[in-house]
């Protein structure tokens, strides 16, 4: 099984950025743990702060991977283009957020990803990624 984790803007700063919301662990360190926990899954990771690069990556793997775990970060609430890219591909996408977006600012309650995602996992910290990967394994 091939799964790609895609992280959007500012998630390259995990471990430094707002640790009370996002924790103290970098995503690179967490990704190493995911690879150990899911040895039977071919996991890849991609991060970009640029919307068009995220769309290009979704299109690149959207017909060959078994799943995409997507944390579009702030683009979740603004990017019709990312939502359209997900609609255009065959690979299922699980939307992930580290924080509970519904417990934060009102603008974070809107998602252009949710209507086209296989499912949504939010509010469980970095464990949200584990749960998303498990969701693909459960439907294998």
C-alpha positions as CSV (number, residue, x, y, z in Angstrom):
1,X,0.0,0.0,0.0
2,X,1.3,3.4,-1.0
3,X,0.2,6.5,1.0
4,X,1.5,10.0,0.7
5,X,1.2,12.5,3.5
6,X,1.0,16.1,2.2
7,X,1.4,19.0,4.6
8,X,0.6,22.6,3.6
9,X,1.9,26.0,4.7
10,X,3.8,26.6,8.0
11,X,3.7,22.9,8.9
12,X,7.4,22.8,8.2
13,X,7.7,24.8,11.5
14,X,6.1,22.1,13.6
15,X,8.1,21.8,16.9
16,X,8.7,25.6,16.9
17,X,5.4,27.1,15.8
18,X,2.8,27.7,18.5
19,X,3.8,24.7,20.6
20,X,0.7,25.1,22.8
21,X,-1.4,24.2,19.8
22,X,0.9,22.1,17.6
23,X,3.3,20.5,20.2
24,X,7.1,20.3,20.3
25,X,7.8,17.5,17.8
26,X,9.0,18.3,14.3
27,X,7.1,16.5,11.5
28,X,10.4,15.0,10.3
29,X,10.8,13.3,13.7
30,X,7.2,12.3,13.8
31,X,7.3,10.9,10.2
32,X,10.2,8.6,11.2
33,X,7.9,7.2,14.0
34,X,5.1,6.7,11.5
35,X,7.4,4.7,9.2
36,X,8.3,2.5,12.2
37,X,4.7,2.0,13.2
38,X,3.5,1.3,9.7
39,X,6.3,-0.9,8.2
40,X,3.8,-2.6,5.9
41,X,2.9,0.7,4.2
42,X,5.1,2.6,1.7
43,X,4.8,6.0,3.3
44,X,6.0,9.2,1.6
45,X,6.0,12.8,2.8
46,X,5.7,16.1,1.0
47,X,5.4,19.6,2.4
48,X,5.0,23.0,0.6
49,X,4.1,26.5,1.5
50,X,2.9,27.1,-2.0
51,X,-0.7,26.3,-3.1
52,X,0.1,25.4,-6.7
53,X,2.8,23.0,-5.6
54,X,0.3,21.2,-3.4
55,X,-2.1,20.9,-6.3
56,X,0.6,19.6,-8.6
57,X,1.6,16.9,-6.1
58,X,-2.0,15.8,-5.6
59,X,-2.4,15.5,-9.4
60,X,1.0,13.7,-9.7
61,X,0.1,10.9,-7.3
62,X,-3.7,11.0,-7.6
63,X,-4.0,8.0,-10.0
64,X,-1.2,5.8,-8.6
65,X,-1.3,5.9,-4.8
66,X,-3.7,4.1,-2.5
67,X,-4.3,7.1,-0.3
68,X,-3.4,10.7,0.5
69,X,-3.4,12.1,4.0
70,X,-3.7,15.8,3.5
71,X,-3.2,18.6,6.0
72,X,-3.7,21.6,3.8
73,X,-3.4,23.9,6.8
74,X,-4.6,27.4,6.1
75,X,-5.4,26.5,2.5
76,X,-8.1,24.2,3.9
77,X,-10.2,27.4,4.4
78,X,-9.3,29.3,1.3
79,X,-8.4,27.0,-1.6
80,X,-11.1,26.0,-4.0
81,X,-8.2,24.8,-6.3
82,X,-7.1,22.1,-3.8
83,X,-10.7,21.0,-3.5
84,X,-11.0,20.8,-7.2
85,X,-7.8,18.9,-7.5
86,X,-9.1,16.3,-5.1
87,X,-12.3,16.0,-7.1
88,X,-10.3,15.4,-10.3
89,X,-8.3,12.4,-9.0
90,X,-9.1,8.7,-8.2
91,X,-7.0,8.3,-5.0
92,X,-9.0,8.8,-1.8
93,X,-8.0,11.7,0.5
94,X,-8.3,11.9,4.2
95,X,-8.3,15.5,5.6
96,X,-6.3,15.8,8.7
97,X,-5.8,18.7,11.2
98,X,-3.6,18.6,14.3
99,X,-5.8,21.0,16.3
100,X,-9.6,20.9,16.6
101,X,-10.4,23.6,14.0
102,X,-13.9,23.9,15.3
103,X,-12.6,25.0,18.6
104,X,-10.6,27.9,17.1
105,X,-11.3,31.0,15.1
106,X,-14.5,31.0,13.1
107,X,-12.8,31.2,9.7
108,X,-11.3,27.8,10.4
109,X,-14.7,26.2,10.6
110,X,-15.0,26.3,6.7
111,X,-13.2,23.6,4.7
112,X,-13.0,23.3,0.9
113,X,-11.5,19.9,1.4
114,X,-14.1,18.2,3.6
115,X,-16.8,17.9,0.9
116,X,-14.5,15.9,-1.4
117,X,-12.5,14.0,1.2
118,X,-13.1,10.3,2.2
119,X,-13.1,11.5,5.8
120,X,-11.9,14.0,8.3
121,X,-9.7,13.6,11.4
122,X,-9.0,16.5,13.6
123,X,-8.0,17.5,17.1
124,X,-5.9,14.5,18.1
125,X,-2.5,16.2,17.7
126,X,0.0,14.4,15.5
127,X,-1.9,11.2,16.2
128,X,-4.4,12.4,13.7
129,X,-2.0,11.2,11.0
130,X,-1.9,7.7,12.5
131,X,-5.6,7.5,12.5
132,X,-5.8,8.6,8.9
133,X,-3.3,5.9,7.9
134,X,-5.3,3.3,9.9
135,X,-8.4,4.3,8.0
136,X,-6.8,3.3,4.7
137,X,-5.6,0.0,6.2
138,X,-9.1,-0.7,7.5
139,X,-10.7,-0.4,4.1
140,X,-7.9,-2.3,2.3
